[in-house]
């Protein structure tokens, strides 16, 4: 199908294109408790086509403006030659109405052989990996009052190839895993709860560390279920108490800085950040100053790859240092609009800058929130919030588990006083502080004031 598509495209003079082909082989295992109910293998090919048409039109100022219209579509592997030509004709026609400012396509770099991203190996035996992951996963299912209700394991090998009309032709392979599960827990009082969770991670050749990570995550899920079953309603605390955030909510929290430093948000005027300016912290601010590095080949991330979706080779880039924005990052299109060198689109990021230990953060009275129903942060406004699934309230003498209520706040208003732990944790595409401390967020409790 790919050869037919390219040959058909050659018959359209002046039309440029980008093709993303992904051949996936996925092992799927569905379990009820510890019993496998279905094991199957799925193979599929996804072919995405972007058509580009360059044209000129009169702008608002009366001058001639150059545009690059684009049209995106998915090509089914069984598409007939006649139908394929019709799809392209309709796409070219539609692209002629899209007035995107002109931008260059990615050009070929030094020839590179097909490779495997982020240290993963072509020698992976999916069935052996599945067995190892499930053994580690169910080794945490050892509680009298709780058990794993079900689990779904998806192990996917993706062979990706990117081709464009400028001569780019690159490829790479990834191995990723998706795990879905729910834990059931019955409290001593007879109450029952069930907690749902998903995990995404890449699969290295040596899966030992990955198995330990998965076992730890499931053990933590049982802890959340157990503590939640015995938790008291979350109190409403004042803004003078430290609020600690731990867990995968930190991906959303720090993605605020990741997104607001992108060329796309700068060009669209959704971010006001400026290069070489302090965007967080400062010499007169009490908090820790963040540093952020984009790492396209981060081990353990399902977003790791050798090239971005346009076929541009990607590498590490330091974006923020001591709270100061060093440079923007972005793909070829939006970088060209800002007249900066493109970095490529990179979704993995490493946050550093913590100066205190997690134990120090927990030494003072605080409310630590470790599990949410769905933590969300808006990268445009900075607003964040979620319903609280589980937290721990420490009044200086004793710690009690709490549940219910919600947290709301704005990152831009609390970022300068933020403290970060030196200990790091990874959650898929995020590597950074395991725990942060903030003040100024609002806790809407369900048990009245904690005073």
N, C-alpha and C positions, 0 to 999 in steps of 0.2 A: 504493500500500500504506500509506503514511504517513497519508493522509486517512482510509482505512478504519479504521486502528488507532485514531486519535484519536476518530472517531465512535463506535466500539465501546466505547472506554473511558468515554465520556460516559454510557453506559447503566448503569454500575456506581456507584451512589451511595456516597459516602464513601470511594471508592478514589482515592488520589493516585498520580501516576506521574512517571517521568522517561524520556524517549526520546532516544537517541543514534543519529542516522542518519549514515552515512558512505557517500558515493558515490565510488568509486575508479575511476580510469582509469590503467592501468599499462602501460608499454612494457617488454617483456622481451627482452633480447638475449643469446643463448648463443653463446660463442665457444670454439673449440678452437685453441689457440695464437693466431694473429692472424686466423683465418678464422671468419667468422660462420656458425654452423650452423643457427640458428633465430632469427627475429625475429617476435614476436607482440604483439598488443595484447589486454589483458584488462580487462573492465569488470565491476564487481560492486557490489552495494549490501548493506551490513550494517546491520541494524536491531536495536538492543539496547533492551530494555524492562525497567525496574525498577518493580515495583508496591509501593506502600506502604499498609499498613493500620494505623491507630491504634486501640489497644485498651488496656484497663486490666485489671490482675490484682493479686491480693494478694501483696505482697512477703514476704521472710523475716521482716520485723519486724511483719507483720500489717497494714501500711498499704497503701492502694491505690496502685499504681504505674502510671504512664502509659508505654506502649511504642509504638514504631514498627516493626512488622514489615516486612521487605523480601523480595522475591523477584525474582531476575534471570533473564532468558531471552532468547534470540535469536529473532526473528521472521523466518521465511523470506519473501522477497518474493512467493512464489506461494501463500501460505496462504489458504485459503478463509474466507469470513465465519463459517461455522459452526465450523470448526476454530479460528479466532482467538478466538471467544467461549469455547470450551472451554479453550483455553490460559490465558486471563485468569481464568476461574473457578477453575481448578486453582491458579494462582499466588496468587490472593487467599486461597484456603483454606490454602495452604502458609505464606504470610506471617503468618497468624494464630498460628502456633506459634513465630515468631522474636521473642524478647524482647530486642530492641535498645532501649536507653534512648532515649526520645523526643528528636528533634532537628528543627529547622525545615528546610524546603526553601529553596533559593535563591529570592529574590524578584527580580522584574524591576528592572533598573537603567534609567538613561536610555536612550531608544531609540537603537540604533546600527545602521547599515547593515551588511550582510554585508561582511566585510573579508578581507584576506589577511594571514597571520601573518608576523612576523619579516622584513619587508622584501621578501618574495617578491612576484612580480608575476603577474597573470592573463595577461600577454602572453608567457609562456614558450612557446617552440616545443620540445616534448619531443624531436623527432627531431634538431633542430639541437644541442640540449644534449647528447644522446647521442653525436653525432658528435664534438663538442668534447671531452667527457670521455674517450672512447675514444682519441682522438688523443693526448691528454696521457698517458693511462694507458700506451699502448704505446710512447710515445717513450722510456720508461725501460727498455724491453726491447731492450738493445743490448750484451749481454755474450756473449763467446765460449763461456764455460763454463756459462751459465745462460739460461733462457728461461721465459716465462710458459706454464704448461701449459694453463690454461683461464681463462675469466672469465665471470661472469654479471652483467649490468647490469639493475637494475630501477629505473625512474623512475616515481614514483607521484604523481598529483594526487589529493588527497582534499578533497572538499567536505563539510564537517561541519556538521550542524545539531543543536542541542540544544533540546528542548522539555520543559517540565514543567507540571504541573497548577496551579502558582501563577502562570502567565502568562509565564514565561521562554520566549523564542523568539529564539535567537541563532545565528549561523552564521559560518564562516570557511573559508578555503582554505589548504592547505599543499601544497608541492612537495618531495618527499623522494627520496633515492637510496639504493640498497643495492648494494654491489659485493662479489662473492665471487671469490676467485682462489686460485691455488696457483703457487708458483715452484719450479722444478726447478734444482738446481745439481750440477755434477760437479767434484769437487776435483782437484787436480793428481795426487793419489795414486790416482785412479780411483773413490773413494767417491762415492755419490750420495745426495742428500737432497731432500726436497720439503717445503715449508712452506706451510701453508694460512692464509689471513687473510680477514677481512671488514671492510668499511667502511660506516658509516652517516653521512649528512650531508644537510642541506637544500640546496635549489637556489635561489640568488638570481637576479635578473634578469640581472645581469652575472656570468657564470660564470668569468671570467678567473682570479680568485683561487682559486676552487674547483678549477679545472684544475691550477693550480700546486700546490695542496695535495695533490691525488691523485697527481700525478707524483712529489712528494717522498715520499709514503708508499710508493709502489711502489719507488722507488729505495732507500729504507730497507729494504724487504723483501728486495731483492737483496743489500744489505749484510749483513743478518742471515744469509741463506743462505750467502753467501761466507765470512763469518767463522766461522759455525758448522761449516762443512765442514773448517776448519783449526784448530778450537778444541781445547784440551786439557781434561781433566776439571776441574771446579770444585774448588778446594781448600777444606778446612774452615778458616775463618778465626775468630779470636777475637772476642769482643764489644767489644774495644778498637779495632777498625778501623771506619772509616766505611763504611756500605753506602749506595750511591746508587741511587735508583729513578727511572727515566725511562720515558716512553711511556704507553700507555693503561692501565697498571696503576693509574695515579694516579686514574682515575675511581672505581674500586672503593675505593681507599685513602681518599679524601676524602669519598666517599659515606657513610662512617661518621659524620662530623659532620653531614652533610645529613640523614640518617635519624634520628639520635638527638635532633635538635632539633625533630622533627615532633610535632604534637599527638597523632597516633595512637599513637606509641610512648610518649609521656608518659602518656597515659590508660591504656594497657594495661600500664603499669608495666614496660616493657621498657627504658626509659631513666630514669636518675636525675638528668638535667640539670635545673637550676633557673634561672629567669630572674634576670638581674642578678648571676649568680655566675660566677666564673672556671672555665671548663670545660677550658682548655688553657693551658699556660704560666703565667706569674706573674712578679712582680718579681724573685724569687730564682732563676728558671729560666734556663738558658743558651740555650735555643732561640728560634726566631722564633715570634711569636704570630700565629695565623691570624685572618683576617677573611673572612666569607662573605656574599655577596649573592645572593639568588635573582633570576634574570633570565628571566622567561617568554618574552621575545621575543629570545633570544640568536640572533644570526645564525649559521648553519651547523649548528644543532641540529635533529634530527628531532623533538624534544620541544617545540619552540616553538609557542605558540598564544595566542590572545587570551582564551580562556575555559578554565576547567578542565572536567572531565567532568560537573560538576553545572550548568554554565552560568554560573558566577561569573566576572566580569571579573577579570583578574589583572594585576599590575604588579610592579615591582621592590621587593624588601624586604631591608633589611640585617638579618641575623640574628645574626651574631657580629662583634664588634669587639675587636681586641687580645686574643683568647682569651676574651672575656667574652660570655656569652649575653645578647643584648638582648631577644629575644622568641622564642616558638615560632611555627611556621607550620603551616597545615593547612587542610583543607576545612571546610565548614560544619558537618558532623556532629561531628567530633572537637573542633573549636574551641568549639562550643556546650557540649560536655561539660566543657571547662576554663574556660568563661565568659570567653573571650577573643575578640577580633575576628578573623574568618577572613581568611586571605590567599589562600585557594584552594590547590589542589594544584599545586605548581611543581616540575618535575624538573630544570631547568637551574640550575647554580650556578657562581659565580665566586669563586675562592679567591685572596686576596692576603695580603701580610704578609712576603714574602721580602725579605731584606736583603743577600744575597750573590749573586755571579754564578755561573753554571754552571762557568766556568773556575776560580774560587776553590775551589769544592767539589771539583774534580778535581785540584787542585794537591797535595793530600796523599795518602798511600797510601790506597787504597780498593778496594772491589769494586763496580763499577757493573753493575746488572742492567737490561737494556734490552728483553728479550723473555721472555715466559713462556708455558707451555702453556695455562694458564687461571688467572690470578690471582684469588683470591677473598678477601673480607673479610666477616666476620660483624658486622653492625651492632649486634647485641645484646651479644655478648661482647667484640668488638674483635679476636678472633683472625683472623690472616690467613696466607696461605701459598700456595705454588705450586711446581711443578717449574720449574727454570731452563732456558729454551731457549737464551739467550745472555747472557753478561756479559763485562765487561772487568776484569781484575785488574791494578792498578797498585801495584807494591811500592816506589815512590818513585824508581825509575830507568827501568823499562820497563813497557809495557802489553802484556798478552797476552789473546787471546780465550779464554773458558772456557765450558763447557756441561755440563749434567747437574747432579745434586744438587737441593736444594730450599731454600727459605727459609720459615721460620715465625716468628711473633712475635705480639705483642699491641699494638694501637695505643695503648691507654690507658697502657701501661707505657713506651712510647718517645716519646710525643707531645711531652713537655715539653723534650726535647733536640733536637727536629727542626729542621733548617735548610732553608730554601726558597730557590730561585733567584728572582732578580728577573725573569728571562726567562720568558715565558709561552707555553704551547701550548694548543691546543684539541683535544679529542677528543669530538666530538659534543656532549653536554650538559655537559661539563666544560671550563671555562676557568680556568687557574691555572698554578702553577709548572711549568716544563718538567722540573725535576729537584729532588729532595729528598734530604737526607742524614739517615740515622737510625743510631742505635746501640742495641744490646740485642736485635736480632733474631738468630735462630739460623740458621746456614748449615750444612746437612748436605751436605758435599762428597763427591765420589767419588774424590778423589786424596790423601786424608790431609791433614795440617796444612800450611799455607802457610809455616810458620816454617822 
